[in-house]
Structure formats: structure tokens, C-alpha cells
């Protein structure tokens, strides 16, 4: 079974999915801001795009 292709991509039509590699983490500050640090991908509507790379960060919420 191809987990990403057979399970994750179809689920991404109902939910936005953030896939993270080892060492990637999310910090939630006292104001509720979610910041992702490290390599990560957004999977949505059957498509995957890199949203952050190692050594970088991105605000999610």
C-alpha cells in the first residue's frame, strides 16, 4: 500500500494536512500563534507543496 497516495491524498479533499519530517516542530505562543520550524509540506485537494524548509519557519495560524 502506498500510504500517501492511497490514504493521505484522498483525505486531503476533506482536510488540509501538514506533513512534517523528523526534527520539525510547531510552537504555540501565549497569544495562540502557531509557528512551524523545519521542513514541512501542505497536502490539500490531492496536491502537495512544500511550505517550509530546514532552517526556516512559517506562521500557520
C-alpha positions, 0 to 999 in steps of 0.5 A: 500500500502506498500510504500517501497516495492511497490514504493521505491524498484522498483525505486531503479533499476533506482536510488540509494536512501538514506533513512534517519530517523528523526534527520539525516542530510547531510552537504555540505562543501565549497569544495562540500563534502557531509557528512551524520550524523545519521542513514541512509540506501542505497536502490539500485537494490531492496536491502537495507543496512544500511550505517550509524548509530546514532552517526556516519557519512559517506562521500557520495560524 
